[in-house]
Amino acid sequence: MISAMKIARVRKFRSDFEMNKLKGTFADLGPEYTLSPAHHSCAYVDDQGTLQLCVLRKQVPMDVSMCIHHNLCNASITSNTQRGAAAGPVDMKQFPLGYKKSNVYTAVSSNPKHVIANRNNRVRSGTVGVVRRLASLSAFARRNPTNMRNVKKSMMFLSSMIKRVFPTMYAKQLQALRANSRRRVDAWGRSCIFNSVAVNRNFRTGVHFDKDMADTYGVMLVGGDDQHVGGELLFPQLNIAVDMRVGDLIIFNSRAWHANAKIRTKKPDEHPRFSYVMYATV
Ligand SMILES: O=C(O)CCC(=O)C(=O)O
């Protein structure tokens, strides 16, 4: 049972044009940010009354978060160069041959005919479930069918939670997934409103929004020993910061600009912050 929820009408402090200029940069937790409270809260944007985010505190049972963490954490082992703006400001050391930043992120190759598009910093972030680009299951999902099966109940639990709290959103997202799927690739069954998970390990994202389906919502929880410091999830357009802890769940608009504050854990490798972003893609 979810107890009283604080509902706030918020405004956008920066236009999308201004946000586009900040795309790929790091955001810091400054005094302009309001920290999301320790109880459940929702933020709607004034003009259209669109839900931007909803934080549910301590609603994910330990067995659900442990199951997701234990079965999927290894997806973050392989480093990923395709996280675009989320990978943060380009680290030129990673691109000794040069780098062009246009509408796609392009590393320069030693072979002039060879364009390496969509490359960005190497980050610890992997995909579990459907990969939009391929419209099929990710390598992790194909190689680890047992892990995929193990998390099905937990994914369904989260999906049913959304159904209970936001029934209209649930119905709309499920319908969109069914209507748009190019192939019938299901990660966790046809009543689950997400079919993919981004698994991140100590990944400080730069300002970005998610490229999954428009008008859908992502759901995120964190895993690990909960000893991480910092790494707050920031919504720079709304000046809202959320310190996510194990057991919390955030539901956020896939088009809401977000980033992470610096991870300030003294020994981040000993106490990594894992995040699991569940989303709908086709
Ligand atoms: O770890 C987080 O708090 C955010 C992760 C994220 O934004 C992403 O993977 O796109």
PDBQT file of the ligand as one rigid body, heavy atoms in Angstrom, charges set to zero:
ROOT
HETATM    1  O1  LIG A 301      22.180   6.056 -12.607  1.00  0.00    +0.000 OA
HETATM    2  C1  LIG A 301      21.381   6.957 -12.700  1.00  0.00    +0.000 C 
HETATM    3  O2  LIG A 301      20.976   7.581 -11.704  1.00  0.00    +0.000 OA
HETATM    4  C2  LIG A 301      20.868   7.414 -14.053  1.00  0.00    +0.000 C 
HETATM    5  C3  LIG A 301      21.146   6.458 -15.166  1.00  0.00    +0.000 C 
HETATM    6  C4  LIG A 301      20.735   6.980 -16.502  1.00  0.00    +0.000 C 
HETATM    7  O3  LIG A 301      20.276   8.082 -16.625  1.00  0.00    +0.000 OA
HETATM    8  C5  LIG A 301      20.861   6.175 -17.716  1.00  0.00    +0.000 C 
HETATM    9  O4  LIG A 301      21.383   5.061 -17.691  1.00  0.00    +0.000 OA
HETATM   10  O5  LIG A 301      20.437   6.669 -18.792  1.00  0.00    +0.000 OA
ENDROOT
TORSDOF 0
